[in-house]
Every structure is written in C-alpha cells, then in structure tokens.
C-alpha cells in the first residue's frame, strides 16, 4: 500500500495494490476510485484535500493497525 500527498495539486492518493487500473469513477465531487479488471478498488484519490483536512495534519499522518 502506498500513500502520496501532492501539495501543489492539492491531492492525496492511496494505492492499495499494483494491479493495472482499468477504470476510474468519481463517486463524489473530488473523490475518485480506481478499479482493476476484477472491479476491485485499487486506488482512492481525494482532490481539494486542503479544504477537507488541515495541511498540518497531512504533514503528520498517523497510521493505525486494528
């Protein structure tokens, strides 16, 4: 799993695996899901992330295992 934050593009991208993306769908404004050939979600892109999360919070991401 990979997580990327592009401050210039104001976007966050979470890639769940490396399978090829065959389709993308904007499920809500600024929320895009990427699907593989088995129709599984393999990526999530969030646009306009600064309006959703304070920039300071993006610079100090915390991960939890449950």
MODA-V350412 format. One record per residue. N is the residue number from 1. RES is the residue in one small letter. PHI is phi as a letter, one per 40 degrees, with the letter a starting at -180 (none if undefined). OMEGA is omega as a letter, one per 40 degrees, with the letter a starting at -180 (NA if undefined). D_LAST is the distance of its C-alpha to the last C-alpha in whole Angstrom. Layout:
n = {N | N}
res = {RES | RES}
phi = {PHI | PHI}
omega = {OMEGA | OMEGA}
d_last = {D_LAST | D_LAST}
This chain:
n = {1 | 2 | 3 | 4 | 5 | 6 | 7 | 8 | 9 | 10 | 11 | 12 | 13 | 14 | 15 | 16 | 17 | 18 | 19 | 20 | 21 | 22 | 23 | 24 | 25 | 26 | 27 | 28 | 29 | 30 | 31 | 32 | 33 | 34 | 35 | 36 | 37 | 38 | 39 | 40 | 41 | 42 | 43 | 44 | 45 | 46 | 47 | 48 | 49 | 50 | 51 | 52 | 53 | 54 | 55 | 56 | 57 | 58 | 59 | 60 | 61 | 62 | 63 | 64 | 65 | 66}
res = {x | x | x | x | x | x | x | x | x | x | x | x | x | x | x | x | x | x | x | x | x | x | x | x | x | x | x | x | x | x | x | x | x | x | x | x | x | x | x | x | x | x | x | x | x | x | x | x | x | x | x | x | x | x | x | x | x | x | x | x | x | x | x | x | x | x}
phi = {none | b | b | b | b | b | c | c | c | f | a | b | b | b | b | c | a | c | c | c | c | b | a | b | a | c | c | a | d | g | b | b | b | b | b | c | c | c | g | c | c | b | a | b | b | b | c | g | c | c | c | b | b | d | d | d | c | c | c | b | c | b | b | b | b | b}
omega = {a | i | i | i | i | a | a | i | a | a | i | a | i | i | a | i | a | i | a | i | i | a | i | a | i | a | i | i | i | i | a | i | i | a | i | a | i | i | i | i | i | i | i | i | i | i | a | a | i | i | a | a | i | a | i | i | i | a | i | a | i | a | i | i | i | NA}
d_last = {16 | 18 | 18 | 22 | 23 | 27 | 29 | 32 | 31 | 29 | 26 | 22 | 21 | 18 | 19 | 17 | 19 | 23 | 25 | 28 | 28 | 30 | 30 | 28 | 28 | 28 | 26 | 27 | 29 | 27 | 24 | 25 | 23 | 24 | 25 | 26 | 29 | 26 | 26 | 22 | 20 | 20 | 21 | 20 | 23 | 23 | 27 | 28 | 25 | 27 | 28 | 24 | 22 | 24 | 25 | 24 | 21 | 21 | 22 | 19 | 16 | 13 | 10 | 6 | 4 | 0}
